[in-house]
Amino acid sequence: MERLQEKYNKEIVPALKQKFGFKNVMQVPKIVKIVVNVGVGKIKEDKKKVEAVAEDIKKITGQAPVKTKAKKSISGFKVRENQLVGVVCTLRGFRMYSFLDKLINTALPRVRDFQGVKKDGFDGRGNYHLGLKEQLVFPEISSESLENIFGLEVSIVTNAGQDEPVRELLRLMNFPFKK
């Protein structure tokens, strides 16, 4: 069992039950999935660069990503229907907890001039969204073999339905929020 998952089961669930007055363990919010998303934008025509992005996401998450295509054409963005627009990877279970542990303890502290993540990344339904400007903050990516730098979005999806219990859940997991 992953270290963060064990901490959730043994320490965080009882603390959340007590703080928010949950009567049942099933009422306690939990992380359902983590979605890592990269938009390929300007490099969508270059297959080698898109493959390099997919390979980097695979190294970071430990799971093969899926290439996403546009559902409809949007002329303002110069996107045609069925054109490649991004690479996405959905993590659940053990890989989800190991990725979250790596994000909190390794990647975020390596961000240049890091002061913490913003508290306003919640969407009102108990999900938290975080953007990273470059993939170099992850230890699996070496700067020597790097072809192109890309940003990625990490979405932490929960079953809570409201932000406050999730904010406390992430705080108890030592998520580095700004003071």
N, C-alpha and C positions, 0 to 999 in steps of 0.2 A: 504494500500500500504506500502510496506517495506521502511524503512528509506533510504536505499542506492538507491533504485529504484526512490524514490522521488527526491533525490539529483541529480541523473543522469538526470532525465527529466527537472528539473528546473535550475540547475547550469552547469552541465557538457556539455550537448548538445550545449547550446549557446557558451560556452567557446571553445569547439572544432570546432564549425562552424567558429568562428572568427579567431582562430589560424591557421587552415589549409585551410581556404577559401572555405569551402564547401558551395555550393549554395542551396542545398536541405537538409532537415532534414534526409532524407533517406540515404544520403551519410555518415552521422556520424556513426562511428563504434559503435557497441553494442555487449554486451556479449550474445551469443546465448545459450550456455549451459556450465555447469561445470561437469566434469567427475571425480569421485573419484574412484581410482583403487587400489586394494591390490593383490599382487601375493602371493599365499599360499605356494609355494615352498616346503619346507621340511615337512610341516605339512599336506600335501594333503592327506595322508593316514588316518589321524585321523579325523573322521567325527565330533567328539565333538569340536575339536579345530577349524575346519572350520566353524562350526555353531556359535561358540563364536566370530569369526572374523566377520561373517555376521551380528550377533546381534550388535556388536560394531559399524559397519558401519551404521546400521539402526539407532542406537542412535545418531550418529554424524550427519547424513544427514537428518533424519526425513523421510526417504523413504526406502522401502525394496530393497536391492541390488539383483543383478542377479549373479549366479555362472557361470563362463565362463569355457569352455572346450577347450582343444587343438584341432586344426583343422587337424593337421597331426603329426605323430611320429617324434621325434628328438632324436636319440640315445645319442648324446653328452650331452644332458640335462636330460636324462633318463625320457623322456616324451613320453607317448603313445597317440595315437589318441583317442579322447573323454575322456581323463583323466582331472579331475578338475585341473585348473591352477590358478584361481583367482576369485576375487569377485569385481564386478564393479557396480557403481551406477551413473546414469546420472540425473542431476538436471536441471530443466528449470523453468522459471517463478518465482513465489513467493519464492519457496524453494531455488532456485538458489541464489537469492539476500539475503535471510536470512542466508544461509550458507556462502556466501562471506563476509557478515558483521561480522559474528561470527569468520571467519578465520582471517580477518584483525584486528579486535578490541580485540579479546579474545585469540585465539589459538596461533597466531604467537608471540605475546609478552610473552607468557608463555614458549617459547622454551628456553632451557638453553643456556646462553651466546649469546643471540640474538642480532645481529648487523644490521639486515636487510636481505632481500632476494636478491639474485644475479640478476643483470640486464640482464644476458645472458641466461635466461630461455626461450627466444623467439625462435620460429622455422622458422622465415622468412616469415610466412604467417599470422602473426597477432595473433597467439595463444601463451599462456604463460603456462609453465609447472613448477611445484614446487613439490619437494619431502620433506616429513616429516619423521623423523627417528622413531618416536613413536606416538601412538594415545593418549597418556596421556595428550597432550597439550590441548585437547578439554575438556570443563568442564563437559560433560555428562559421561565421563569415570572416574570411581573412581579406585584408585590404590589398594584398599583392595580386590575388587572382580575380579581382573585381573588374567587371566590364562596365557596368553602369550602376549608379546609385539611385535607389527608388525609395519612396516613402510607403508606409503601410498603415492600415487602420486595424485596430484590435477592438472587437466588440465583445463585452462580457455580458452574456444573456442569462437572466435569472428567472425564477418563477414567482417573484415577489409581488409584482403589480404596483409597487410604490417604492420611492427612492430611499426613504430614511432607514428602513431595516437593511437595505443593501449597502448603503454608505457605512453603516456600523459593521456589517459583515466584512467588507473590504478593509476597513480600519483595523479590525481584529486580525486580519490576515497580513497585517503590516504593509498595506498598500500605501505608498508614499505620497499622501495628499499634501498640498501646500498648506502652510499654517495660516 
